[in-house]
Amino acid sequence: LKPCTITLNIEIPAPFEPKVGEKYWFIADYVSSGYSDTQEGTGINSSIGKWRTEAEIKQVVAALRGALKNG
């Protein structure tokens, strides 16, 4: 059996490591927008990445959705 795979070749803004109390945006598959925000140290842990602004996370979500849709 040949595995079903897709190759993603996308450019997205680089994630960052926020300091405690710093606001960040993250991928959240449980909301329709695909992203949400919180502050570092609140107990929410995003292992995929954390971005500084809503504009950056919008780019990330749009790139991933486009790559998966067209992949």
Secondary structure, 3 states (H helix, E strand, C coil): CCCCCCCCCCCCCCCCCCCCCCEEEEECCCCCCCEEEEECCCCCCCCCCCECCHHHHHHHHHHHHHHHHHC
